[in-house]
Every structure is written in C-alpha cells, then in structure tokens.
Amino acid sequence: MDFSDILIKRRAINFFDPTRNVSETLLKDLLEEAVKAPSSFNLQPWKVKIVRDPEQKAALRALAFDQPKVTEASVVIMVLADRDGWKEGNETLEKHFAKNMQPEQRDWFISTTNTLYGNSEAASQAFANKNAGLFAMSFMYTASNHGLHTHPMDGFDHEAVRKEFAIPDNYWIPMLIAVGHLNPGTDIHPKAWRQSADEMILE
Ligand SMILES: Cc1cc2nc3c(=O)[nH]c(=O)nc-3n(C[C@H](O)[C@H](O)[C@H](O)COP(=O)(O)O)c2cc1C
C-alpha cells in the first residue's frame, strides 16, 4: 500500500473479527519490520508482551474498562517501555554495544546517556515512553501495510495490569495495541478532525 494511503486509512478500529487469527509467524514478521523505528542512540528501550490466550485477554479486558476489542481482536500487544534502557548492563543496550559500537566509545556513550536520561525519574520515563511510542506507531503502520487493523489503548489500570501479567518494575506500559482483522460489514468512517499545518505551528 502507498504510504499516504496508510496514513489516511489507518483508523483505531473498534470492530474486530473474533474468528480471524493473526498467526504467530505474521506477528513476528510485523515486529521485525516495526523494529526499524528510530530510537535514542538506537537503544530500542522496548519489549512487547503478547496476549493471545482467551483467558488472558479476558483478564486484560476486565482491567481495561471492559473494552470489547481486547477480547475480539486476535491478539493484543502490550508495549513495554524500558525505563532502564539507558543504563550500563541493560541487556538490549549491551547487545547494541557488542554489535555496533567500538570499546573506546563506551565511556562517552554511558556518560552521555546518564546525563540525558539518568537525572530524574521524569527523564527516564520520558526516554522510555517516547521511544516505545515511536515503535508502537511503526508497528501500527506496519500492520496496516499488511492489511491488518489496530487499536492503541491507554484506557487500562496500569498497576493492576502490571501485577496481573507480572511485568517487571523497570517497564512502563504506554499502551496496549489490539491487532486483527476488521469485522466484515463494518464501515470505517473517515478520520475525525485534524489540525491544519497553521494550527500546529506555534508562533
Ligand atoms: C496512546 C493512545 C491511547 C488510546 N487509548 C484508547 C482507548 O483506551 N480506548 C479507545 O477507544 N481509543 C483509544 N485511543 C484511540 C484514539 O481515540 C484514536 O486514535 C483517535 O481518536 C484518532 O482516531 P484514529 O486513530 O482512528 O485516526 C488511543 C489512542 C492512542 C494513540
């Protein structure tokens, strides 16, 4: 699909076909395409928890204001933003270092990420969420490109979800993303109002 079409046609849809599956293989392909998203220093401070099992989806729905799409979509991706993703010893950071960086770059790198993201809890939180948000967007456009539909959600009880799914403390959950096929017969309405360029530009 043309990228402009993806931008225009992607909608956060409410009506998923509960009978149609998104296979594990396709989901992994989507994740591996979406991971091309940019991130601060290429640190990729995100993980995903995949919720596919009907009982788990029901438990998640109960903690997400009973939103039907949580159980109707084939799968729900829990986006996990790693607030420790800038710290020395972090698994993803160390893999990036081992694959892409020279040993002499390490001291500079660690001191810079500490200065930028380690000064306050707010800085670590912002670091994690901005990068995971970019990944999430990349994932949704990738899914659209494969003819799938998505719905991002932050309407859920964050701490209760974290507890229910045993998500470690270093992760914030910026959003859940329902992924699946559109329920046949559902009309997709045009997009709601968006700001014009002039409205967006702060003088
Ligand atoms: C971070 C985020 C959280 C959202 N949370 C919810 C939600 O919990 N429930 C819901 O029905 N829609 C949710 N939405 C969907 C928005 O309402 C929707 O994206 C917006 O109205 C624009 O519509 P569109 O995505 O179809 O263009 C969320 C969107 C984003 C980006």
The ligand as an SDF file (V2000), in Angstrom:
LIG
                    3D

 31 33  0  0  0  0  0  0  0  0999 V2000
   -1.8920    6.3500   23.2030 C   0  0  0  0  0  0  0  0  0  0  0  0
   -3.3100    6.1630   22.7370 C   0  0  0  0  0  0  0  0  0  0  0  0
   -4.2320    5.6520   23.6220 C   0  0  0  0  0  0  0  0  0  0  0  0
   -5.5450    5.4390   23.2140 C   0  0  0  0  0  0  0  0  0  0  0  0
   -6.4080    4.8310   24.0770 N   0  0  0  0  0  0  0  0  0  0  0  0
   -7.6410    4.4950   23.6590 C   0  0  0  0  0  0  0  0  0  0  0  0
   -8.5030    3.7100   24.4810 C   0  0  0  0  0  0  0  0  0  0  0  0
   -8.1390    3.2700   25.5760 O   0  0  0  0  0  0  0  0  0  0  0  0
   -9.7260    3.4110   24.0090 N   0  0  0  0  0  0  0  0  0  0  0  0
  -10.1730    3.8210   22.7890 C   0  0  0  0  0  0  0  0  0  0  0  0
  -11.3040    3.5000   22.4230 O   0  0  0  0  0  0  0  0  0  0  0  0
   -9.3590    4.5390   21.9730 N   0  0  0  0  0  0  0  0  0  0  0  0
   -8.1090    4.8710   22.3610 C   0  0  0  0  0  0  0  0  0  0  0  0
   -7.2570    5.5330   21.5130 N   0  0  0  0  0  0  0  0  0  0  0  0
   -7.6790    5.7850   20.1160 C   0  0  0  0  0  0  0  0  0  0  0  0
   -7.8850    7.2590   19.8070 C   0  0  0  0  0  0  0  0  0  0  0  0
   -9.1110    7.7010   20.3160 O   0  0  0  0  0  0  0  0  0  0  0  0
   -7.7950    7.4430   18.2780 C   0  0  0  0  0  0  0  0  0  0  0  0
   -6.5120    7.0880   17.8470 O   0  0  0  0  0  0  0  0  0  0  0  0
   -8.0960    8.8880   17.8860 C   0  0  0  0  0  0  0  0  0  0  0  0
   -9.4400    9.2060   18.1600 O   0  0  0  0  0  0  0  0  0  0  0  0
   -7.8250    9.1450   16.4050 C   0  0  0  0  0  0  0  0  0  0  0  0
   -8.5380    8.2330   15.6020 O   0  0  0  0  0  0  0  0  0  0  0  0
   -7.7840    7.3050   14.5110 P   0  0  0  0  0  0  0  0  0  0  0  0
   -6.6670    6.6000   15.2240 O   0  0  0  0  0  0  0  0  0  0  0  0
   -8.8290    6.3350   14.0310 O   0  0  0  0  0  0  0  0  0  0  0  0
   -7.2870    8.1880   13.4150 O   0  0  0  0  0  0  0  0  0  0  0  0
   -5.9490    5.7890   21.9050 C   0  0  0  0  0  0  0  0  0  0  0  0
   -5.0050    6.3250   21.0320 C   0  0  0  0  0  0  0  0  0  0  0  0
   -3.7010    6.4910   21.4290 C   0  0  0  0  0  0  0  0  0  0  0  0
   -2.6890    6.9970   20.4380 C   0  0  0  0  0  0  0  0  0  0  0  0
  1  2  1  0
  2  3  1  0
  2 30  2  0
  3  4  2  0
  4  5  1  0
  4 28  1  0
  5  6  2  0
  6  7  1  0
  6 13  1  0
  7  8  2  0
  7  9  1  0
  9 10  1  0
 10 11  2  0
 10 12  1  0
 12 13  2  0
 13 14  1  0
 14 15  1  0
 14 28  1  0
 15 16  1  0
 16 17  1  0
 16 18  1  0
 18 19  1  0
 18 20  1  0
 20 21  1  0
 20 22  1  0
 22 23  1  0
 23 24  1  0
 24 25  2  0
 24 26  1  0
 24 27  1  0
 28 29  2  0
 29 30  1  0
 30 31  1  0
M  END
$$$$
